[in-house]
Amino acid sequence: MNDPERVAEVRAVLEAAGVEYCFATYVDIHGVAKAKAVPLASFEKMCAGSELFTVGAMEGMGLVGPEKDECAVVPDLGSLTIFPWDSRFAWFAGDLYYHGEPYQNCSRVILKRALAKAADMGFGFNLGVETEFYVFRDEAGKQPLAERRHMGMVPAYDVDQTLQAMPYLERMVSAMNALGWDVYSFDAEGGHGQHEFDFAYADALTMADRLTFFRFMAKTIAREMGLYASFMPKPFAADFRSGAHFNMSLFEVGSGANLFADRGGALAAEYGIDVPDLAYHFVGGLLEHADAVTAVTNPTHNSYKGLLAKGEMVDVSWAPVLRTYGKNNRSAMLRLPMNRPCVENRAPDIAANFYLGAAMSLAAGLDGIERAVDPGAPMNDNLYLTLGGASASRKIARTDGGYVERLPRTMIEALEAFELDPIAAEALGPEMRDIYLGWKLREWERDFYSVDDGERARVLHLI
Protein backbone atom coordinates (compact mmCIF):
# COMPACT_ATOMS: atom_id res chain seq x y z
CA MET A 1 0.00 0.00 0.00
CA ASN A 2 1.01 3.63 -0.41
CA ASP A 3 2.88 5.63 2.23
CA PRO A 4 0.83 8.67 3.44
CA GLU A 5 3.77 11.06 3.03
CA ARG A 6 4.28 9.92 -0.56
CA VAL A 7 0.57 10.29 -1.21
CA ALA A 8 0.71 13.88 0.05
CA GLU A 9 3.70 14.65 -2.19
CA VAL A 10 1.94 13.34 -5.29
CA ARG A 11 -1.27 15.16 -4.32
CA ALA A 12 0.70 18.42 -4.30
CA VAL A 13 2.08 17.68 -7.79
CA LEU A 14 -1.42 16.99 -9.08
CA GLU A 15 -2.81 20.19 -7.59
CA ALA A 16 0.01 22.28 -9.06
CA ALA A 17 -0.62 20.79 -12.51
CA GLY A 18 -4.34 21.49 -12.36
CA VAL A 19 -5.40 17.83 -12.34
CA GLU A 20 -9.09 17.30 -11.61
CA TYR A 21 -9.56 13.55 -12.18
CA CYS A 22 -7.38 10.48 -11.67
CA PHE A 23 -7.41 6.99 -13.13
CA ALA A 24 -5.81 4.08 -11.26
CA THR A 25 -5.70 1.55 -14.08
CA TYR A 26 -5.33 -2.19 -14.51
CA VAL A 27 -5.62 -4.18 -17.75
CA ASP A 28 -7.78 -7.04 -19.00
CA ILE A 29 -6.43 -10.07 -20.84
CA HIS A 30 -5.95 -7.98 -24.01
CA GLY A 31 -3.87 -5.33 -22.23
CA VAL A 32 -6.71 -2.78 -22.46
CA ALA A 33 -6.76 -0.33 -19.55
CA LYS A 34 -9.69 -0.29 -17.11
CA ALA A 35 -10.36 2.21 -14.30
CA LYS A 36 -12.86 4.49 -12.61
CA ALA A 37 -12.54 8.26 -12.88
CA VAL A 38 -11.82 9.58 -9.37
CA PRO A 39 -12.08 13.31 -8.56
CA LEU A 40 -8.96 14.74 -6.96
CA ALA A 41 -10.89 15.28 -3.73
CA SER A 42 -10.96 11.47 -3.30
CA PHE A 43 -7.32 10.91 -4.26
CA GLU A 44 -6.22 9.72 -0.81
CA LYS A 45 -9.03 7.16 -0.70
CA MET A 46 -8.08 5.91 -4.17
CA CYS A 47 -4.47 5.49 -3.06
CA ALA A 48 -5.67 3.30 -0.19
CA GLY A 49 -7.56 1.00 -2.58
CA SER A 50 -11.05 2.41 -2.14
CA GLU A 51 -12.13 1.67 -5.72
CA LEU A 52 -13.51 -1.85 -6.12
CA PHE A 53 -13.98 -3.73 -9.40
CA THR A 54 -16.02 -6.75 -10.38
CA VAL A 55 -13.20 -8.17 -12.47
CA GLY A 56 -15.26 -11.24 -13.37
CA ALA A 57 -17.18 -8.97 -15.72
CA MET A 58 -13.95 -8.11 -17.54
CA GLU A 59 -12.44 -10.23 -20.30
CA GLY A 60 -10.09 -12.95 -19.10
CA MET A 61 -9.65 -11.81 -15.49
CA GLY A 62 -11.02 -14.72 -13.44
CA LEU A 63 -13.37 -14.44 -10.43
CA VAL A 64 -16.33 -15.11 -12.72
CA GLY A 65 -19.73 -15.07 -11.04
CA PRO A 66 -21.91 -12.61 -9.09
CA GLU A 67 -21.03 -14.30 -5.80
CA LYS A 68 -17.33 -13.46 -6.07
CA ASP A 69 -15.83 -10.59 -4.09
CA GLU A 70 -14.43 -7.55 -5.84
CA CYS A 71 -10.81 -6.58 -6.38
CA ALA A 72 -9.35 -3.27 -5.26
CA VAL A 73 -6.85 -1.38 -7.39
CA VAL A 74 -3.89 0.32 -5.70
CA PRO A 75 -2.05 2.88 -7.87
CA ASP A 76 1.71 2.82 -8.28
CA LEU A 77 2.44 6.48 -7.51
CA GLY A 78 5.74 6.29 -9.35
CA SER A 79 3.85 5.70 -12.60
CA LEU A 80 2.10 9.09 -12.49
CA THR A 81 1.28 10.25 -16.02
CA ILE A 82 -0.52 13.55 -16.52
CA PHE A 83 -2.19 13.63 -19.94
CA PRO A 84 0.09 15.89 -22.02
CA TRP A 85 -2.88 16.97 -24.16
CA ASP A 86 -5.28 17.61 -21.25
CA SER A 87 -3.79 18.23 -17.81
CA ARG A 88 -7.15 17.79 -16.10
CA PHE A 89 -6.49 14.04 -16.11
CA ALA A 90 -3.81 11.90 -14.45
CA TRP A 91 -3.15 8.21 -15.06
CA PHE A 92 -1.54 5.69 -12.73
CA ALA A 93 -0.70 2.07 -13.46
CA GLY A 94 -2.13 -0.03 -10.65
CA ASP A 95 -2.04 -3.47 -9.09
CA LEU A 96 -5.19 -5.38 -8.26
CA TYR A 97 -5.63 -6.70 -4.71
CA TYR A 98 -7.99 -9.47 -3.61
CA HIS A 99 -8.72 -10.02 0.07
CA GLY A 100 -5.77 -7.77 0.92
CA GLU A 101 -3.21 -9.62 -1.22
CA PRO A 102 -1.95 -8.95 -4.76
CA TYR A 103 -4.43 -10.60 -7.13
CA GLN A 104 -2.66 -13.49 -8.84
CA ASN A 105 -4.37 -12.96 -12.21
CA CYS A 106 -3.57 -9.26 -12.51
CA SER A 107 -1.28 -8.84 -15.51
CA ARG A 108 0.93 -6.29 -13.75
CA VAL A 109 1.23 -8.51 -10.67
CA ILE A 110 2.22 -11.40 -12.95
CA LEU A 111 5.06 -9.37 -14.46
CA LYS A 112 6.19 -8.24 -11.00
CA ARG A 113 6.40 -11.89 -9.92
CA ALA A 114 8.64 -12.68 -12.88
CA LEU A 115 10.81 -9.66 -12.11
CA ALA A 116 11.10 -10.76 -8.46
CA LYS A 117 12.42 -14.15 -9.55
CA ALA A 118 14.98 -12.43 -11.78
CA ALA A 119 16.01 -10.20 -8.88
CA ASP A 120 16.57 -13.26 -6.70
CA MET A 121 19.04 -14.42 -9.36
CA GLY A 122 20.74 -11.00 -9.30
CA PHE A 123 19.15 -9.76 -12.54
CA GLY A 124 17.00 -6.85 -13.61
CA PHE A 125 15.19 -6.87 -16.96
CA ASN A 126 15.25 -4.01 -19.44
CA LEU A 127 12.91 -3.82 -22.42
CA GLY A 128 12.66 -1.63 -25.48
CA VAL A 129 9.78 -2.05 -27.93
CA GLU A 130 9.47 -0.74 -31.49
CA THR A 131 5.87 0.45 -31.83
CA GLU A 132 4.26 0.03 -35.26
CA PHE A 133 0.61 0.77 -35.97
CA TYR A 134 -1.71 2.10 -38.67
CA VAL A 135 -3.51 5.45 -38.74
CA PHE A 136 -6.43 6.06 -41.10
CA ARG A 137 -8.64 8.96 -42.12
CA ASP A 138 -11.72 6.74 -42.11
CA GLU A 139 -13.08 4.17 -39.68
CA ALA A 140 -13.08 1.40 -42.30
CA GLY A 141 -9.32 1.70 -42.86
CA LYS A 142 -9.60 2.44 -46.59
CA GLN A 143 -7.95 5.88 -46.45
CA PRO A 144 -4.44 5.88 -44.94
CA LEU A 145 -3.28 8.92 -43.01
CA ALA A 146 -0.90 9.84 -45.85
CA GLU A 147 -2.11 9.76 -49.44
CA ARG A 148 -0.76 6.98 -51.65
CA ARG A 149 1.64 9.09 -53.69
CA HIS A 150 4.57 6.73 -53.27
CA MET A 151 5.09 4.77 -56.50
CA GLY A 152 7.76 2.30 -55.33
CA MET A 153 7.40 -1.14 -53.79
CA VAL A 154 6.81 0.10 -50.23
CA PRO A 155 6.54 3.57 -48.67
CA ALA A 156 8.92 2.81 -45.79
CA TYR A 157 11.05 5.79 -44.68
CA ASP A 158 9.41 7.95 -47.36
CA VAL A 159 9.86 11.60 -46.35
CA ASP A 160 6.78 12.75 -48.26
CA GLN A 161 4.62 10.19 -46.44
CA THR A 162 6.04 11.29 -43.10
CA LEU A 163 5.48 14.99 -43.81
CA GLN A 164 1.89 14.38 -44.87
CA ALA A 165 1.28 12.67 -41.54
CA MET A 166 3.25 15.22 -39.51
CA PRO A 167 0.27 16.99 -37.86
CA TYR A 168 -0.56 13.71 -36.07
CA LEU A 169 3.00 12.45 -35.65
CA GLU A 170 4.18 15.76 -34.20
CA ARG A 171 1.43 15.72 -31.57
CA MET A 172 2.42 12.19 -30.60
CA VAL A 173 6.13 13.02 -30.36
CA SER A 174 5.41 16.15 -28.35
CA ALA A 175 3.27 14.17 -25.92
CA MET A 176 5.79 11.33 -25.58
CA ASN A 177 8.68 13.68 -24.93
CA ALA A 178 6.61 15.67 -22.43
CA LEU A 179 6.38 12.39 -20.53
CA GLY A 180 10.16 11.93 -20.65
CA TRP A 181 10.12 8.98 -23.05
CA ASP A 182 12.97 10.31 -25.22
CA VAL A 183 11.72 9.72 -28.76
CA TYR A 184 14.81 9.34 -30.93
CA SER A 185 13.16 8.65 -34.29
CA PHE A 186 9.85 8.13 -36.04
CA ASP A 187 8.95 7.36 -39.64
CA ALA A 188 6.55 6.08 -42.24
CA GLU A 189 6.73 2.30 -42.11
CA GLY A 190 6.26 -0.26 -44.88
CA GLY A 191 2.46 -0.27 -44.82
CA HIS A 192 0.28 2.46 -46.30
CA GLY A 193 -0.76 4.48 -43.28
CA GLN A 194 1.67 2.63 -40.99
CA HIS A 195 4.04 4.50 -38.68
CA GLU A 196 6.65 3.67 -36.07
CA PHE A 197 7.90 5.50 -32.99
CA ASP A 198 11.17 4.50 -31.38
CA PHE A 199 11.92 5.74 -27.87
CA ALA A 200 14.24 4.93 -24.99
CA TYR A 201 14.17 1.53 -23.32
CA ALA A 202 13.36 1.17 -19.62
CA ASP A 203 12.95 -1.52 -17.02
CA ALA A 204 10.28 -3.96 -18.16
CA LEU A 205 7.58 -2.85 -15.69
CA THR A 206 7.97 0.80 -16.65
CA MET A 207 7.96 -0.11 -20.34
CA ALA A 208 4.79 -2.22 -20.05
CA ASP A 209 3.12 0.67 -18.20
CA ARG A 210 4.19 3.09 -20.93
CA LEU A 211 3.08 0.88 -23.80
CA THR A 212 -0.35 0.44 -22.23
CA PHE A 213 -0.67 4.21 -22.03
CA PHE A 214 0.87 4.60 -25.50
CA ARG A 215 -1.95 2.69 -27.21
CA PHE A 216 -4.56 4.68 -25.31
CA MET A 217 -2.79 7.95 -26.15
CA ALA A 218 -2.36 7.12 -29.84
CA LYS A 219 -6.06 6.35 -30.22
CA THR A 220 -7.17 9.36 -28.19
CA ILE A 221 -5.07 11.90 -30.07
CA ALA A 222 -6.12 10.36 -33.39
CA ARG A 223 -9.79 10.58 -32.44
CA GLU A 224 -9.45 14.24 -31.44
CA MET A 225 -8.10 14.90 -34.96
CA GLY A 226 -10.87 12.94 -36.70
CA LEU A 227 -8.49 10.03 -37.38
CA TYR A 228 -8.45 6.35 -36.43
CA ALA A 229 -5.45 4.52 -34.96
CA SER A 230 -5.44 0.73 -35.20
CA PHE A 231 -3.33 -1.84 -33.37
CA MET A 232 -4.65 -4.74 -35.44
CA PRO A 233 -1.52 -6.78 -36.28
CA LYS A 234 -2.25 -7.42 -39.97
CA PRO A 235 -5.02 -5.20 -41.36
CA PHE A 236 -4.30 -6.04 -45.02
CA ALA A 237 -3.05 -9.23 -46.64
CA ALA A 238 -0.91 -7.30 -49.14
CA ASP A 239 0.59 -4.88 -46.60
CA PHE A 240 3.01 -5.16 -43.70
CA ARG A 241 2.04 -6.34 -40.26
CA SER A 242 2.49 -4.11 -37.21
CA GLY A 243 5.25 -5.68 -35.17
CA ALA A 244 6.44 -4.80 -31.68
CA HIS A 245 9.97 -6.18 -31.54
CA PHE A 246 11.11 -6.91 -27.98
CA ASN A 247 14.67 -5.67 -27.38
CA MET A 248 15.66 -7.39 -24.14
CA SER A 249 18.65 -7.26 -21.84
CA LEU A 250 19.50 -8.24 -18.28
CA PHE A 251 21.24 -5.84 -15.94
CA GLU A 252 23.02 -6.43 -12.67
CA VAL A 253 20.95 -5.59 -9.62
CA GLY A 254 22.74 -2.83 -7.74
CA SER A 255 25.15 -1.54 -10.38
CA GLY A 256 22.66 -1.47 -13.26
CA ALA A 257 25.37 -2.73 -15.63
CA ASN A 258 24.07 -4.33 -18.83
CA LEU A 259 25.14 -7.97 -18.55
CA PHE A 260 24.68 -8.55 -22.29
CA ALA A 261 27.34 -5.91 -23.00
CA ASP A 262 30.14 -8.18 -21.83
CA ARG A 263 32.22 -9.87 -24.48
CA GLY A 264 33.74 -13.30 -24.88
CA GLY A 265 32.94 -16.74 -23.56
CA ALA A 266 33.01 -20.34 -24.73
CA LEU A 267 29.91 -20.05 -26.91
CA ALA A 268 31.15 -16.82 -28.49
CA ALA A 269 34.32 -18.63 -29.51
CA GLU A 270 32.31 -21.52 -30.92
CA TYR A 271 29.55 -19.61 -32.71
CA GLY A 272 31.30 -16.42 -33.71
CA ILE A 273 28.97 -13.79 -32.23
CA ASP A 274 30.79 -11.75 -29.60
CA VAL A 275 28.23 -11.77 -26.78
CA PRO A 276 28.55 -13.37 -23.32
CA ASP A 277 27.47 -16.92 -22.57
CA LEU A 278 24.67 -15.45 -20.45
CA ALA A 279 23.07 -13.97 -23.59
CA TYR A 280 23.47 -17.25 -25.49
CA HIS A 281 21.70 -19.14 -22.72
CA PHE A 282 18.95 -16.51 -22.65
CA VAL A 283 18.54 -17.05 -26.39
CA GLY A 284 18.48 -20.80 -25.85
CA GLY A 285 15.60 -20.50 -23.39
CA LEU A 286 13.62 -18.26 -25.72
CA LEU A 287 14.08 -20.71 -28.58
CA GLU A 288 13.07 -23.74 -26.51
CA HIS A 289 9.89 -22.02 -25.37
CA ALA A 290 9.32 -19.99 -28.55
CA ASP A 291 5.93 -21.45 -29.45
CA ALA A 292 4.47 -20.91 -25.97
CA VAL A 293 5.90 -17.39 -25.78
CA THR A 294 4.46 -16.59 -29.20
CA ALA A 295 1.00 -17.61 -28.01
CA VAL A 296 1.17 -14.58 -25.69
CA THR A 297 3.22 -12.06 -27.70
CA ASN A 298 1.09 -12.76 -30.80
CA PRO A 299 -2.30 -13.09 -29.17
CA THR A 300 -4.87 -13.03 -31.98
CA HIS A 301 -5.92 -15.18 -34.91
CA ASN A 302 -4.95 -12.24 -37.11
CA SER A 303 -1.42 -12.22 -35.63
CA TYR A 304 -0.45 -15.37 -37.52
CA LYS A 305 -1.43 -13.86 -40.85
CA GLY A 306 1.64 -11.68 -40.29
CA LEU A 307 4.15 -14.42 -39.41
CA LEU A 308 4.73 -15.52 -42.99
CA ALA A 309 7.50 -15.11 -45.53
CA LYS A 310 5.54 -13.32 -48.24
CA GLY A 311 1.92 -14.30 -48.83
CA GLU A 312 0.16 -11.70 -50.99
CA MET A 313 2.87 -9.09 -50.48
CA VAL A 314 5.03 -7.85 -53.34
CA ASP A 315 8.20 -8.35 -51.29
CA VAL A 316 9.22 -10.46 -48.30
CA SER A 317 7.31 -9.71 -45.13
CA TRP A 318 10.36 -8.98 -42.94
CA ALA A 319 8.57 -10.99 -40.25
CA PRO A 320 10.30 -14.02 -38.71
CA VAL A 321 9.20 -17.48 -39.79
CA LEU A 322 11.86 -19.81 -38.37
CA ARG A 323 12.58 -20.52 -34.71
CA THR A 324 16.26 -19.63 -34.77
CA TYR A 325 18.69 -16.78 -34.13
CA GLY A 326 21.41 -14.97 -36.02
CA LYS A 327 23.92 -12.17 -35.93
CA ASN A 328 22.13 -9.02 -36.99
CA ASN A 329 19.84 -11.28 -39.05
CA ARG A 330 16.41 -9.72 -39.50
CA SER A 331 14.95 -12.85 -41.07
CA ALA A 332 15.43 -14.90 -37.86
CA MET A 333 13.11 -14.90 -34.87
CA LEU A 334 15.91 -13.70 -32.60
CA ARG A 335 18.48 -11.17 -33.67
CA LEU A 336 21.69 -10.24 -31.88
CA PRO A 337 22.13 -6.68 -33.15
CA MET A 338 25.69 -5.46 -33.16
CA ASN A 339 24.80 -1.82 -32.51
CA ARG A 340 23.22 -2.45 -29.10
CA PRO A 341 23.75 -5.10 -26.39
CA CYS A 342 20.42 -6.89 -26.34
CA VAL A 343 18.47 -9.85 -27.69
CA GLU A 344 15.80 -8.76 -30.16
CA ASN A 345 12.74 -10.96 -30.57
CA ARG A 346 11.18 -9.94 -33.88
CA ALA A 347 8.05 -12.09 -33.55
CA PRO A 348 5.84 -10.08 -31.10
CA ASP A 349 3.19 -7.82 -32.54
CA ILE A 350 1.52 -4.64 -31.39
CA ALA A 351 -1.65 -6.40 -30.11
CA ALA A 352 0.19 -8.01 -27.18
CA ASN A 353 -0.65 -7.59 -23.53
CA PHE A 354 2.84 -6.29 -22.77
CA TYR A 355 2.80 -7.31 -19.11
CA LEU A 356 2.10 -10.94 -19.99
CA GLY A 357 4.42 -10.91 -23.02
CA ALA A 358 7.31 -9.56 -20.95
CA ALA A 359 6.64 -12.08 -18.16
CA MET A 360 6.66 -15.02 -20.59
CA SER A 361 9.79 -13.78 -22.36
CA LEU A 362 11.68 -13.27 -19.11
CA ALA A 363 10.62 -16.67 -17.74
CA ALA A 364 11.81 -18.39 -20.92
CA GLY A 365 15.14 -16.57 -20.92
CA LEU A 366 15.78 -17.25 -17.24
CA ASP A 367 15.01 -20.93 -17.76
CA GLY A 368 17.68 -20.97 -20.46
CA ILE A 369 20.16 -19.42 -18.05
CA GLU A 370 19.30 -21.76 -15.18
CA ARG A 371 19.77 -24.83 -17.38
CA ALA A 372 22.66 -23.34 -19.43
CA VAL A 373 20.76 -24.08 -22.65
CA ASP A 374 22.96 -24.09 -25.75
CA PRO A 375 21.04 -22.45 -28.61
CA GLY A 376 23.13 -24.18 -31.27
CA ALA A 377 24.79 -22.50 -34.20
CA PRO A 378 23.29 -19.25 -35.49
CA MET A 379 21.75 -18.94 -38.93
CA ASN A 380 23.12 -15.83 -40.57
CA ASP A 381 21.82 -16.24 -44.13
CA ASN A 382 18.63 -14.95 -45.74
CA LEU A 383 16.18 -17.42 -44.20
CA TYR A 384 13.44 -16.57 -46.67
CA LEU A 385 15.64 -18.27 -49.28
CA THR A 386 16.23 -21.17 -46.89
CA LEU A 387 12.50 -21.80 -46.79
CA GLY A 388 12.48 -22.47 -50.52
CA GLY A 389 9.64 -24.73 -51.48
CA ALA A 390 9.23 -26.24 -48.02
CA SER A 391 6.18 -24.21 -47.15
CA ALA A 392 4.18 -27.26 -46.06
CA SER A 393 6.81 -28.53 -43.63
CA ARG A 394 7.12 -27.61 -39.96
CA LYS A 395 10.80 -28.65 -39.97
CA ILE A 396 13.27 -27.07 -42.38
CA ALA A 397 16.63 -28.70 -43.11
CA ARG A 398 19.75 -26.71 -42.23
CA THR A 399 22.67 -26.50 -44.62
CA ASP A 400 25.01 -27.61 -41.83
CA GLY A 401 22.90 -30.66 -40.96
CA GLY A 402 19.93 -31.07 -38.64
CA TYR A 403 16.84 -28.93 -38.95
CA VAL A 404 15.17 -25.80 -37.64
CA GLU A 405 11.48 -25.55 -36.83
CA ARG A 406 9.00 -22.97 -37.99
CA LEU A 407 7.26 -20.63 -35.63
CA PRO A 408 3.57 -21.46 -35.22
CA ARG A 409 1.66 -20.71 -38.41
CA THR A 410 -1.72 -20.52 -36.69
CA MET A 411 -3.04 -19.49 -33.32
CA ILE A 412 -4.10 -23.05 -32.53
CA GLU A 413 -0.53 -24.33 -33.03
CA ALA A 414 0.74 -21.72 -30.60
CA LEU A 415 -1.97 -22.47 -28.05
CA GLU A 416 -1.29 -26.21 -28.20
CA ALA A 417 2.35 -25.49 -27.36
CA PHE A 418 1.32 -23.02 -24.65
CA GLU A 419 -0.88 -25.67 -23.02
CA LEU A 420 1.93 -28.24 -22.88
CA ASP A 421 4.85 -25.99 -21.93
CA PRO A 422 5.41 -25.76 -18.15
CA ILE A 423 6.84 -22.26 -18.61
CA ALA A 424 3.29 -20.95 -19.14
CA ALA A 425 2.10 -22.00 -15.68
CA GLU A 426 5.37 -20.82 -14.14
CA ALA A 427 5.17 -17.37 -15.73
CA LEU A 428 1.43 -16.68 -15.54
CA GLY A 429 0.43 -18.96 -12.68
CA PRO A 430 -1.65 -22.13 -13.19
CA GLU A 431 -5.01 -20.35 -12.95
CA MET A 432 -4.12 -17.54 -15.36
CA ARG A 433 -2.56 -20.10 -17.72
CA ASP A 434 -5.92 -21.88 -17.87
CA ILE A 435 -7.87 -18.63 -18.16
CA TYR A 436 -5.68 -17.44 -21.01
CA LEU A 437 -5.85 -20.77 -22.81
CA GLY A 438 -9.63 -21.04 -22.52
CA TRP A 439 -10.21 -17.46 -23.61
CA LYS A 440 -7.91 -17.68 -26.61
CA LEU A 441 -9.29 -21.05 -27.71
CA ARG A 442 -12.74 -19.46 -27.85
CA GLU A 443 -11.29 -16.58 -29.88
CA TRP A 444 -9.69 -19.09 -32.24
CA GLU A 445 -12.96 -20.94 -32.79
CA ARG A 446 -14.86 -17.69 -33.31
CA ASP A 447 -12.41 -16.29 -35.86
CA PHE A 448 -11.23 -19.41 -37.66
CA TYR A 449 -14.59 -21.03 -38.27
CA SER A 450 -16.40 -17.93 -39.46
CA VAL A 451 -17.23 -17.75 -43.18
CA ASP A 452 -17.10 -14.36 -44.87
CA ASP A 453 -18.23 -12.96 -48.22
CA GLY A 454 -14.78 -13.37 -49.74
CA GLU A 455 -14.68 -17.09 -48.98
CA ARG A 456 -18.16 -17.59 -50.40
CA ALA A 457 -17.18 -15.75 -53.57
CA ARG A 458 -14.15 -18.01 -54.03
CA VAL A 459 -15.70 -21.37 -53.17
CA LEU A 460 -19.50 -21.26 -53.54
CA HIS A 461 -19.48 -22.31 -57.20
CA LEU A 462 -15.98 -23.75 -57.40
CA ILE A 463 -16.92 -27.42 -57.25
CORPELIN-V665610 format. One record per residue. N is the residue number from 0. SS is DSSP state (hx for helix, st for strand, lp for the rest). NEAR is the number of other C-alpha atoms within 8 Angstrom. Layout:
N/SS/NEAR  N/SS/NEAR
//
This chain:
0/lp/5  1/lp/10  2/lp/6  3/hx/6  4/hx/6  5/hx/9  6/hx/12  7/hx/8  8/hx/8  9/hx/9  10/hx/9  11/hx/8  12/hx/8  13/hx/10  14/hx/9  15/hx/7  16/hx/7  17/lp/8  18/lp/14  19/lp/9  20/st/11  21/st/14  22/st/12  23/st/14  24/st/15  25/st/15  26/st/12  27/lp/13  28/lp/11  29/lp/9  30/lp/11  31/lp/9  32/st/11  33/st/8  34/lp/8  35/lp/8  36/st/7  37/st/10  38/st/9  39/hx/9  40/hx/5  41/hx/8  42/hx/11  43/hx/8  44/hx/8  45/hx/13  46/hx/12  47/lp/9  48/lp/11  49/lp/9  50/lp/8  51/st/9  52/st/8  53/lp/9  54/hx/11  55/hx/12  56/hx/6  57/lp/8  58/lp/8  59/lp/10  60/lp/14  61/lp/9  62/lp/8  63/lp/9  64/lp/6  65/lp/4  66/lp/4  67/lp/8  68/lp/7  69/lp/9  70/st/13  71/st/12  72/st/16  73/st/15  74/st/13  75/lp/11  76/hx/10  77/hx/4  78/hx/10  79/lp/10  80/st/8  81/st/11  82/lp/10  83/lp/8  84/lp/5  85/lp/7  86/lp/11  87/lp/10  88/st/12  89/st/14  90/st/13  91/st/14  92/st/12  93/st/12  94/st/15  95/st/13  96/st/12  97/st/11  98/lp/5  99/lp/5  100/st/6  101/st/10  102/lp/11  103/lp/8  104/lp/12  105/lp/13  106/hx/12  107/hx/13  108/hx/13  109/hx/16  110/hx/13  111/hx/9  112/hx/8  113/hx/12  114/hx/12  115/hx/8  116/hx/8  117/hx/12  118/hx/10  119/hx/7  120/lp/6  121/lp/8  122/st/11  123/st/13  124/st/13  125/st/12  126/st/13  127/st/12  128/st/10  129/lp/12  130/st/12  131/st/13  132/st/15  133/st/14  134/st/14  135/st/14  136/lp/12  137/lp/10  138/lp/8  139/lp/5  140/lp/9  141/lp/8  142/lp/10  143/st/15  144/lp/11  145/lp/10  146/lp/8  147/lp/7  148/lp/5  149/lp/8  150/lp/5  151/lp/5  152/lp/6  153/lp/8  154/lp/13  155/lp/9  156/lp/10  157/lp/10  158/hx/8  159/hx/6  160/hx/14  161/hx/12  162/hx/7  163/hx/10  164/lp/10  165/hx/8  166/hx/7  167/hx/10  168/hx/8  169/hx/8  170/hx/9  171/hx/10  172/hx/9  173/hx/8  174/hx/10  175/hx/11  176/hx/10  177/hx/8  178/lp/8  179/lp/6  180/lp/9  181/lp/8  182/st/12  183/st/7  184/st/7  185/st/9  186/st/12  187/st/16  188/lp/13  189/lp/11  190/lp/14  191/lp/12  192/lp/13  193/st/14  194/st/13  195/st/12  196/st/11  197/st/11  198/st/11  199/lp/9  200/lp/9  201/st/9  202/st/10  203/hx/10  204/hx/10  205/hx/9  206/hx/12  207/hx/11  208/hx/10  209/hx/8  210/hx/9  211/hx/12  212/hx/9  213/hx/8  214/hx/9  215/hx/9  216/hx/8  217/hx/10  218/hx/11  219/hx/8  220/hx/11  221/hx/13  222/hx/10  223/hx/7  224/lp/7  225/lp/7  226/lp/13  227/st/13  228/st/12  229/st/8  230/lp/10  231/lp/10  232/lp/14  233/lp/13  234/lp/7  235/lp/7  236/lp/10  237/lp/8  238/lp/11  239/lp/12  240/lp/12  241/lp/15  242/st/14  243/lp/13  244/lp/13  245/st/13  246/st/11  247/st/12  248/st/13  249/st/11  250/st/13  251/st/12  252/lp/10  253/lp/4  254/lp/5  255/lp/8  256/lp/7  257/st/11  258/lp/11  259/lp/14  260/lp/9  261/lp/8  262/lp/8  263/lp/10  264/lp/9  265/hx/7  266/hx/10  267/hx/13  268/hx/10  269/hx/6  270/hx/8  271/lp/7  272/lp/7  273/lp/8  274/lp/13  275/lp/15  276/hx/11  277/hx/9  278/hx/10  279/hx/13  280/hx/15  281/hx/15  282/hx/14  283/hx/14  284/hx/16  285/hx/13  286/hx/10  287/hx/7  288/lp/11  289/hx/10  290/hx/12  291/hx/15  292/hx/15  293/hx/13  294/hx/12  295/hx/12  296/hx/15  297/lp/13  298/lp/12  299/lp/11  300/hx/12  301/hx/9  302/hx/13  303/hx/13  304/hx/11  305/lp/12  306/lp/12  307/lp/12  308/lp/11  309/lp/9  310/lp/8  311/lp/6  312/lp/11  313/lp/7  314/lp/6  315/lp/8  316/lp/12  317/lp/7  318/lp/12  319/lp/15  320/lp/12  321/st/11  322/st/14  323/st/12  324/st/14  325/st/12  326/st/12  327/lp/9  328/lp/15  329/lp/11  330/lp/11  331/st/16  332/st/14  333/st/15  334/st/15  335/st/13  336/lp/12  337/lp/7  338/lp/4  339/lp/5  340/lp/11  341/lp/11  342/st/14  343/st/12  344/st/12  345/lp/15  346/lp/14  347/lp/13  348/st/14  349/lp/13  350/lp/12  351/lp/14  352/lp/12  353/hx/11  354/hx/13  355/hx/15  356/hx/12  357/hx/11  358/hx/14  359/hx/14  360/hx/10  361/hx/11  362/hx/12  363/hx/15  364/hx/14  365/hx/11  366/hx/10  367/hx/15  368/hx/12  369/hx/7  370/lp/6  371/lp/7  372/lp/12  373/lp/7  374/lp/11  375/lp/5  376/lp/5  377/lp/10  378/lp/11  379/lp/10  380/lp/6  381/lp/8  382/hx/11  383/hx/9  384/hx/6  385/hx/7  386/hx/9  387/lp/7  388/lp/4  389/lp/7  390/lp/6  391/lp/4  392/lp/6  393/lp/6  394/st/8  395/st/11  396/st/8  397/lp/8  398/lp/4  399/lp/4  400/lp/6  401/lp/6  402/st/8  403/st/11  404/st/10  405/st/11  406/lp/11  407/lp/10  408/lp/11  409/lp/9  410/hx/14  411/hx/8  412/hx/10  413/hx/14  414/hx/13  415/hx/8  416/hx/10  417/hx/13  418/hx/11  419/hx/6  420/lp/10  421/hx/7  422/hx/11  423/hx/15  424/hx/12  425/hx/9  426/hx/11  427/hx/14  428/lp/12  429/hx/9  430/hx/9  431/hx/13  432/hx/12  433/hx/8  434/hx/11  435/hx/10  436/hx/11  437/hx/8  438/hx/9  439/hx/11  440/hx/10  441/hx/8  442/hx/10  443/hx/12  444/hx/8  445/hx/8  446/hx/8  447/hx/7  448/lp/6  449/lp/6  450/lp/6  451/lp/6  452/hx/6  453/hx/6  454/hx/9  455/hx/9  456/hx/8  457/hx/8  458/hx/8  459/lp/8  460/lp/6  461/lp/5  462/lp/4
//
